[in-house]
């Protein structure tokens, strides 16, 4: 393998179907030369390569804890002040360009983009110049378009100005040739990809985790909200709320194994505990969900259904206090371990007391459970990441209706109150606000509904609340994170302001 450094150190010449394996031009002898012409000869090749475009999305599981740890929802936790330094930096707004967690987000997202671009490069004809046509090819490319949009959306909200390329996979010759694009350009490409995806994707898919038209519409609506395009967001989100989804009656059931891909799941990232690949050299790159282990209670023993973990990504008391009495989401989101221990003496619970920045609370939504991991236990939990749920879409739709040029607060209230009715189990907690008071209520409800699901920091930034809500936040700097230093050095990229 050629080990020469080149633009985006994560990028190789392409990606092999179905898993984490990659292929490169490697030719010690002409007899063994592997080239593009060896791929994409059949429908099976195209579909297998399409699956490979999904793979890096599993590697982005750290975007979820980042979205809460950087906010007022969670603290980094860990064993001590020197534990999980990457997350401590993010928590304290002391992050630098050497942060390994952010570097992995960058690498994973661009690996996904390069895989998508490889398929687009040969959409009409394969590397040998032959057209490979088959039923469902357009829909397959709709999935690829969605995934590329998701990768770019992750990059633009985390890093801001990032390189934009869509016409081909990158090779060594592309080193130092690409420049960073402004967020507006990135968002324009995301919108284009999602619009194209919506036009060709099916409304249902027989295999869990595959992208549907509704998932693309929901993500497009979210992308519009991030740009304050409320008039554009409202109709596309309306299509989703009027779609085939229904709220799960019991909020806590959503996050159980039995609740995966349920009636309100618009888009979930699929994980499995049956992966043949898991190792400490690539903790986030197996097919299991590494983020689950992080949430667990350090040193936990006893007969409870929970497994031990590392005591990171701990909910704050501020988040717990934000819930009203009777709100069932509080217990599902924030596990008070001492209260739980006292209520269940037969479990004989013991655990390591007082992790660093101890809050007494643990992330109940993704708390590791016994029997849900295998092999390398810490790295291989099967829990899906719930990325877009129907209640999230309800609240995005309500916000778009409230903030568009001609507000429709009456309809916005209907969807806000649907979420609250599920949370409280009655209509007694319905709201009746209008205007900016309704807007603020919707923003608050997003925190309560989506707590510990990775949205909070990005919501605070996009709505302009971060500076007033987050201690240590510096306006003009902390809205985004630093470009990884290795990319500055290798690719001649420009660092974000303040870093």
C-alpha positions as CSV (number, residue, x, y, z in Angstrom):
1,X,0.0,0.0,0.0
2,X,1.3,3.5,-0.9
3,X,1.7,5.2,2.5
4,X,2.4,8.7,1.1
5,X,0.4,11.4,2.8
6,X,-2.2,13.1,0.6
7,X,-5.3,15.2,0.9
8,X,-7.5,14.0,3.7
9,X,-5.5,11.3,5.3
10,X,-8.7,9.3,5.7
11,X,-9.2,9.0,2.0
12,X,-8.1,6.0,0.0
13,X,-8.8,5.3,-3.6
14,X,-12.1,3.7,-3.0
15,X,-14.2,1.4,-0.8
16,X,-15.0,-2.2,-1.1
17,X,-18.6,-3.4,-0.6
18,X,-20.3,-4.5,2.5
19,X,-18.1,-3.5,5.4
20,X,-15.0,-1.7,6.6
21,X,-12.5,-3.1,4.1
22,X,-11.1,-0.7,1.6
23,X,-9.2,-1.2,-1.6
24,X,-6.3,0.7,-3.1
25,X,-4.2,0.6,-6.2
26,X,-1.5,-1.9,-5.1
27,X,0.7,-3.4,-7.8
28,X,3.9,-5.1,-6.8
29,X,3.6,-7.0,-10.0
30,X,1.4,-6.3,-13.0
31,X,-0.2,-9.7,-12.6
32,X,-1.7,-8.6,-9.3
33,X,-2.8,-5.1,-10.2
34,X,-6.2,-4.1,-8.8
35,X,-8.0,-1.3,-10.7
36,X,-11.4,0.3,-11.0
37,X,-12.2,-2.0,-13.9
38,X,-12.4,-5.0,-11.5
39,X,-15.6,-3.5,-9.9
40,X,-19.2,-2.5,-10.8
41,X,-19.7,-5.2,-13.4
42,X,-23.1,-6.3,-12.3
43,X,-26.2,-5.2,-10.3
44,X,-24.9,-7.1,-7.3
45,X,-21.7,-5.1,-7.5
46,X,-23.6,-1.8,-7.5
47,X,-25.8,-2.9,-4.6
48,X,-22.9,-4.2,-2.6
49,X,-21.1,-1.0,-3.1
50,X,-24.2,0.9,-2.1
51,X,-24.2,-0.9,1.2
52,X,-20.6,0.2,1.8
53,X,-21.7,3.8,1.6
54,X,-23.8,3.2,4.7
55,X,-20.9,1.8,6.7
56,X,-19.2,5.0,7.8
57,X,-22.5,6.3,9.2
58,X,-22.0,3.8,12.0
59,X,-18.6,5.4,12.8
60,X,-20.2,8.7,13.5
61,X,-21.7,7.6,16.9
62,X,-19.6,10.2,18.8
63,X,-21.5,13.0,17.2
64,X,-24.4,12.1,19.6
65,X,-22.4,12.5,22.9
66,X,-20.7,15.6,21.5
67,X,-24.0,17.2,20.9
68,X,-24.9,16.9,24.6
69,X,-21.5,17.2,26.3
70,X,-20.9,20.5,24.5
71,X,-24.2,21.7,25.8
72,X,-25.9,22.2,29.2
73,X,-27.4,18.7,29.0
74,X,-24.4,16.6,29.9
75,X,-20.8,16.6,31.3
76,X,-17.9,14.5,30.0
77,X,-17.6,12.5,33.3
78,X,-15.1,9.6,33.2
79,X,-12.9,8.3,35.9
80,X,-10.8,11.4,36.6
81,X,-9.7,14.7,35.1
82,X,-7.3,13.0,32.7
83,X,-9.8,10.4,31.4
84,X,-11.5,10.9,28.0
85,X,-9.5,14.1,27.4
86,X,-11.2,14.6,24.0
87,X,-14.6,14.8,25.6
88,X,-13.3,16.9,28.6
89,X,-12.0,19.5,26.1
90,X,-15.3,19.6,24.3
91,X,-17.1,19.9,27.7
92,X,-15.0,22.8,28.9
93,X,-14.7,24.7,25.6
94,X,-10.9,24.0,25.7
95,X,-10.9,22.0,22.5
96,X,-8.0,22.1,20.2
97,X,-7.2,20.9,16.7
98,X,-5.5,17.7,18.0
99,X,-8.8,16.4,19.4
100,X,-8.9,12.7,18.3
101,X,-12.7,12.4,18.6
102,X,-13.3,15.3,16.2
103,X,-10.6,14.0,13.9
104,X,-12.4,10.7,13.7
105,X,-15.7,12.4,12.9
106,X,-14.0,14.3,10.0
107,X,-12.4,11.1,8.7
108,X,-15.5,9.0,8.9
109,X,-17.7,11.6,7.2
110,X,-15.3,12.0,4.3
111,X,-14.8,8.3,3.9
112,X,-18.6,8.1,3.4
113,X,-18.5,11.0,0.9
114,X,-15.7,9.4,-1.0
115,X,-17.6,6.1,-1.2
116,X,-20.7,7.9,-2.4
117,X,-18.7,9.8,-5.0
118,X,-17.2,6.6,-6.3
119,X,-20.7,5.3,-7.1
120,X,-21.7,8.6,-8.7
121,X,-18.6,8.6,-10.8
122,X,-19.8,5.4,-12.4
123,X,-23.5,5.9,-12.3
124,X,-24.1,5.9,-16.1
125,X,-21.3,3.6,-17.1
126,X,-19.0,1.4,-15.1
127,X,-15.2,1.8,-15.1
128,X,-15.0,-0.2,-18.3
129,X,-17.4,2.2,-20.0
130,X,-20.3,-0.3,-19.9
131,X,-23.8,0.7,-18.8
132,X,-25.1,-1.6,-16.1
133,X,-28.9,-1.0,-15.8
134,X,-31.3,-2.7,-13.5
135,X,-34.6,-2.2,-11.8
136,X,-34.3,-0.1,-8.7
137,X,-31.0,1.6,-9.7
138,X,-32.5,5.1,-9.4
139,X,-33.8,4.3,-5.9
140,X,-30.3,2.9,-4.9
141,X,-28.8,6.2,-6.0
142,X,-31.4,8.0,-3.9
143,X,-30.0,6.2,-0.9
144,X,-26.5,7.2,-1.9
145,X,-27.6,10.9,-2.3
146,X,-29.2,10.9,1.2
147,X,-26.1,9.4,2.8
148,X,-23.8,12.0,1.1
149,X,-26.1,14.7,2.3
150,X,-26.0,13.3,5.8
151,X,-22.2,13.2,5.8
152,X,-22.0,16.8,4.6
153,X,-24.6,17.9,7.1
154,X,-22.6,16.4,9.9
155,X,-19.4,18.2,8.7
156,X,-21.0,21.6,8.1
157,X,-22.7,21.7,11.5
158,X,-19.5,20.5,13.3
159,X,-16.8,22.2,11.4
160,X,-18.3,25.0,9.2
161,X,-16.1,25.7,6.2
162,X,-15.2,22.3,4.8
163,X,-14.0,21.0,1.4
164,X,-16.8,20.2,-1.0
165,X,-16.4,17.7,-3.8
166,X,-19.0,15.5,-5.5
167,X,-17.9,14.5,-8.9
168,X,-15.5,11.7,-8.1
169,X,-13.5,9.9,-5.5
170,X,-10.3,11.5,-4.6
171,X,-6.9,10.1,-5.4
172,X,-3.3,11.0,-4.6
173,X,-3.2,13.5,-7.5
174,X,-5.9,15.6,-5.7
175,X,-3.6,16.4,-2.8
176,X,-3.7,20.0,-1.9
177,X,-6.1,20.9,-4.8
178,X,-9.4,21.3,-2.9
179,X,-10.4,24.5,-1.1
180,X,-12.9,24.9,1.7
181,X,-16.4,25.9,0.8
182,X,-18.6,28.3,2.7
183,X,-21.5,26.8,4.7
184,X,-24.0,28.2,2.2
185,X,-22.4,26.2,-0.6
186,X,-22.4,23.0,1.5
187,X,-26.0,23.5,2.3
188,X,-26.9,24.1,-1.3
189,X,-25.3,20.7,-2.2
190,X,-27.1,19.0,0.7
191,X,-30.4,20.4,-0.5
192,X,-29.7,19.2,-4.0
193,X,-28.8,15.7,-2.9
194,X,-31.9,15.4,-0.7
195,X,-34.2,16.8,-3.3
196,X,-32.9,14.3,-5.8
197,X,-33.3,11.5,-3.2
198,X,-36.9,12.4,-2.5
199,X,-37.7,12.2,-6.2
200,X,-36.7,8.5,-6.5
201,X,-36.8,6.9,-3.0
202,X,-39.7,4.6,-2.0
203,X,-42.0,5.4,0.8
204,X,-41.2,2.1,2.5
205,X,-38.4,-0.3,2.5
206,X,-38.6,-4.0,3.5
207,X,-35.2,-3.9,5.2
208,X,-34.8,-1.9,8.4
209,X,-32.3,1.0,8.2
210,X,-32.6,1.6,4.5
211,X,-33.4,5.2,3.5
212,X,-37.0,6.1,2.5
213,X,-38.5,9.2,1.0
214,X,-39.8,10.3,4.4
215,X,-36.3,10.1,5.9
216,X,-35.0,12.3,3.1
217,X,-37.9,14.8,3.6
218,X,-37.3,14.9,7.4
219,X,-33.6,15.5,6.9
220,X,-34.3,18.2,4.3
221,X,-36.7,19.9,6.7
222,X,-34.0,19.9,9.4
223,X,-31.5,21.3,7.0
224,X,-33.9,24.1,6.1
225,X,-34.3,24.9,9.8
226,X,-30.6,25.2,10.3
227,X,-30.6,27.9,7.6
228,X,-33.7,29.7,8.9
229,X,-35.7,28.7,5.8
230,X,-38.9,28.2,7.6
231,X,-41.3,28.6,4.6
232,X,-39.3,25.9,2.8
233,X,-39.2,23.6,5.8
234,X,-42.9,23.6,6.6
235,X,-44.3,21.8,3.6
236,X,-41.6,19.2,3.4
237,X,-42.0,18.4,7.1
238,X,-45.8,18.3,6.7
239,X,-45.3,15.4,4.3
240,X,-43.6,13.4,7.0
241,X,-46.1,14.2,9.8
242,X,-48.9,13.1,7.5
243,X,-47.0,9.9,6.6
244,X,-47.3,6.4,8.0
245,X,-45.7,7.1,11.4
246,X,-47.3,7.1,14.9
247,X,-46.0,8.1,18.3
248,X,-45.1,5.2,20.5
249,X,-47.5,5.4,23.5
250,X,-44.8,4.6,26.1
251,X,-41.9,6.9,25.7
252,X,-39.4,4.6,27.4
253,X,-40.2,1.8,25.0
254,X,-38.5,3.7,22.2
255,X,-35.1,3.0,23.5
256,X,-35.4,-0.7,24.3
257,X,-34.1,-3.3,21.9
258,X,-37.7,-4.2,21.1
259,X,-38.4,-0.6,20.3
260,X,-35.8,-0.3,17.5
261,X,-37.2,0.7,14.1
262,X,-40.6,1.2,15.7
263,X,-43.7,3.1,14.6
264,X,-42.1,6.6,15.1
265,X,-38.6,5.7,13.7
266,X,-38.0,7.9,10.7
267,X,-34.3,7.3,10.5
268,X,-32.1,5.1,12.8
269,X,-28.5,4.1,12.3
270,X,-28.4,0.3,12.6
271,X,-25.9,-1.5,14.9
272,X,-25.3,-5.2,15.5
273,X,-23.6,-7.2,18.2
274,X,-22.8,-10.0,15.6
275,X,-20.0,-8.1,13.9
276,X,-16.9,-10.0,13.0
277,X,-14.9,-6.8,13.4
278,X,-14.2,-5.0,16.7
279,X,-10.8,-4.0,18.1
280,X,-9.2,-1.3,20.2
281,X,-7.4,0.1,17.2
282,X,-10.7,1.2,15.8
283,X,-13.1,1.6,18.6
284,X,-15.9,3.4,16.7
285,X,-15.4,1.4,13.5
286,X,-17.1,-1.9,14.2
287,X,-20.7,-2.6,13.6
288,X,-21.5,-2.3,17.3
289,X,-22.3,1.0,19.0
290,X,-19.3,2.1,21.1
291,X,-21.3,5.1,22.5
292,X,-23.4,2.8,24.6
293,X,-20.5,1.6,26.7
294,X,-19.5,5.2,27.4
295,X,-22.8,5.8,29.1
296,X,-22.7,2.9,31.5
297,X,-22.2,3.0,35.3
298,X,-18.6,2.4,36.2
299,X,-18.0,-0.7,38.3
300,X,-21.7,-1.7,38.3
301,X,-22.4,-5.1,39.8
302,X,-25.6,-6.8,41.0
303,X,-28.8,-8.2,39.5
304,X,-30.1,-5.2,37.7
305,X,-30.7,-5.4,33.9
306,X,-27.8,-2.9,33.3
307,X,-24.2,-3.7,32.4
308,X,-21.2,-1.7,33.6
309,X,-19.7,1.1,31.6
310,X,-17.4,4.0,31.8
311,X,-19.5,6.8,33.4
312,X,-19.1,9.3,30.6
313,X,-21.7,11.5,29.0
314,X,-23.5,12.1,32.3
315,X,-26.8,14.1,32.3
316,X,-26.7,17.3,34.3
317,X,-29.0,18.2,37.2
318,X,-29.9,21.3,35.1
319,X,-31.4,18.9,32.5
320,X,-33.2,16.9,35.1
321,X,-34.6,20.0,36.8
322,X,-36.0,21.2,33.4
323,X,-38.6,18.5,33.5
324,X,-42.0,19.3,35.1
325,X,-43.5,17.0,37.7
326,X,-45.3,14.2,36.0
327,X,-43.2,14.3,32.8
328,X,-42.4,10.6,32.1
329,X,-39.4,11.6,30.0
330,X,-37.4,12.6,33.0
331,X,-36.9,9.0,34.3
332,X,-36.3,7.7,30.8
333,X,-33.6,10.3,30.1
334,X,-31.9,10.7,33.5
335,X,-31.3,7.6,35.7
336,X,-30.7,8.6,39.3
337,X,-28.6,5.7,40.4
338,X,-29.0,6.2,44.1
339,X,-32.8,6.4,43.8
340,X,-32.8,3.4,41.6
341,X,-30.6,1.4,44.0
342,X,-32.9,2.4,46.9
343,X,-36.0,1.4,45.0
344,X,-34.6,-2.0,44.0
345,X,-32.8,-3.5,47.1
346,X,-33.1,-7.0,45.7
347,X,-30.7,-6.1,42.9
348,X,-27.8,-5.8,45.4
349,X,-26.3,-2.9,43.3
350,X,-22.8,-1.7,43.9
351,X,-20.8,0.7,41.7
352,X,-17.9,3.0,41.7
353,X,-19.1,6.2,43.4
354,X,-18.5,9.7,42.2
355,X,-17.1,9.7,38.7
356,X,-15.3,12.9,37.6
357,X,-17.8,15.8,37.4
358,X,-20.3,13.5,39.1
359,X,-23.9,14.5,38.7
360,X,-25.5,11.4,40.2
361,X,-27.3,10.8,36.9
362,X,-26.7,8.5,34.0
363,X,-28.0,8.4,30.4
364,X,-30.9,6.1,30.7
365,X,-31.8,6.1,27.0
366,X,-28.5,4.4,26.0
367,X,-27.5,2.8,29.2
368,X,-25.9,-0.6,28.4
369,X,-27.9,-3.6,29.2
370,X,-26.8,-7.2,29.8
371,X,-27.0,-9.5,26.9
372,X,-27.0,-6.8,24.3
373,X,-23.3,-7.1,23.4
374,X,-21.0,-10.0,22.5
375,X,-17.4,-10.6,21.5
376,X,-15.5,-7.5,22.6
377,X,-18.3,-6.4,25.0
378,X,-17.3,-2.8,25.4
379,X,-17.3,-2.1,21.6
380,X,-20.1,-4.2,20.3
381,X,-23.5,-3.1,21.6
382,X,-26.4,-3.6,19.2
383,X,-28.3,-0.4,20.2
384,X,-29.4,1.7,17.2
385,X,-28.9,5.5,17.3
386,X,-32.3,7.1,17.0
387,X,-31.4,9.9,14.6
388,X,-34.9,11.3,13.6
389,X,-38.1,10.3,15.4
390,X,-41.6,11.4,14.6
391,X,-41.7,13.6,17.7
392,X,-38.6,15.4,16.5
393,X,-40.4,16.0,13.2
394,X,-43.5,17.2,15.0
395,X,-41.4,19.8,16.9
396,X,-39.5,20.8,13.8
397,X,-42.8,21.3,11.9
398,X,-44.2,23.3,14.8
399,X,-41.1,25.6,14.8
400,X,-41.3,26.1,11.0
401,X,-45.0,27.0,11.3
402,X,-44.3,29.4,14.1
403,X,-41.4,31.1,12.4
404,X,-42.4,31.3,8.8
405,X,-43.4,34.5,7.1
406,X,-47.1,34.0,7.8
407,X,-47.1,32.0,11.1
408,X,-49.7,29.3,11.8
409,X,-49.4,29.1,15.5
410,X,-52.7,27.2,15.8
411,X,-51.4,24.2,13.9
412,X,-48.0,24.6,15.5
413,X,-49.6,24.2,18.9
414,X,-51.4,21.0,17.8
415,X,-48.1,19.3,17.1
416,X,-46.3,20.7,20.1
417,X,-49.1,19.4,22.3
418,X,-49.1,16.0,20.7
419,X,-45.6,15.6,22.1
420,X,-46.6,16.9,25.5
421,X,-49.7,14.7,25.7
422,X,-47.5,11.6,25.2
423,X,-45.0,12.8,27.8
424,X,-47.7,13.5,30.5
425,X,-50.3,11.0,29.5
426,X,-53.1,13.6,29.6
427,X,-54.2,16.9,28.0
428,X,-53.8,18.9,31.2
429,X,-50.3,20.1,30.3
430,X,-51.2,21.4,26.9
431,X,-49.8,24.9,26.1
432,X,-51.6,27.8,24.5
433,X,-48.7,30.3,23.8
434,X,-48.3,32.2,20.6
435,X,-45.5,34.2,18.8
436,X,-42.1,34.3,20.5
437,X,-43.5,32.6,23.6
438,X,-44.6,29.7,21.5
439,X,-41.2,29.6,19.8
440,X,-39.4,29.5,23.1
441,X,-41.8,26.7,24.3
442,X,-41.0,24.6,21.2
443,X,-37.2,25.1,21.8
444,X,-37.6,24.0,25.4
445,X,-39.7,21.0,24.4
446,X,-36.9,19.9,22.0
447,X,-34.5,19.8,25.0
448,X,-36.9,17.7,27.0
449,X,-38.0,15.4,24.3
450,X,-34.5,14.9,22.7
451,X,-32.3,15.1,25.7
452,X,-29.2,12.9,25.4
453,X,-29.9,12.2,21.7
454,X,-27.3,14.6,20.4
455,X,-29.3,17.7,19.3
456,X,-29.0,20.1,22.1
457,X,-25.7,21.9,21.3
458,X,-26.5,22.2,17.6
459,X,-30.0,23.5,18.5
460,X,-28.6,26.2,20.8
461,X,-26.1,27.3,18.1
462,X,-28.6,27.4,15.3
463,X,-31.2,29.3,17.4
464,X,-28.6,31.8,18.7
465,X,-29.1,30.7,22.4
466,X,-25.6,29.2,23.0
467,X,-23.9,32.3,24.4
468,X,-26.6,32.8,27.0
469,X,-27.0,29.1,28.0
470,X,-23.5,27.8,27.9
471,X,-20.8,28.8,30.4
472,X,-17.5,29.3,28.6
473,X,-19.0,29.7,25.1
474,X,-17.2,32.3,23.0
475,X,-19.3,34.0,20.2
476,X,-17.5,33.8,16.9
477,X,-15.5,30.7,17.9
478,X,-17.4,28.0,19.7
479,X,-20.3,27.7,17.2
480,X,-18.1,25.2,15.4
481,X,-15.1,23.1,16.3
482,X,-11.5,23.2,15.0
483,X,-10.4,21.6,11.7
484,X,-8.2,18.6,12.6
485,X,-4.6,19.7,12.6
486,X,-3.5,16.8,10.4
487,X,-5.7,18.3,7.7
488,X,-4.3,21.7,8.1
489,X,-0.8,20.3,7.7
490,X,-1.4,17.8,4.9
491,X,-4.1,19.5,2.9
492,X,-3.3,23.2,3.5
493,X,-6.7,24.0,4.9
494,X,-7.5,27.1,6.8
495,X,-8.2,26.8,10.5
496,X,-11.5,28.1,12.0
497,X,-11.3,31.4,13.8
498,X,-10.1,31.3,17.4
499,X,-8.3,27.9,17.1
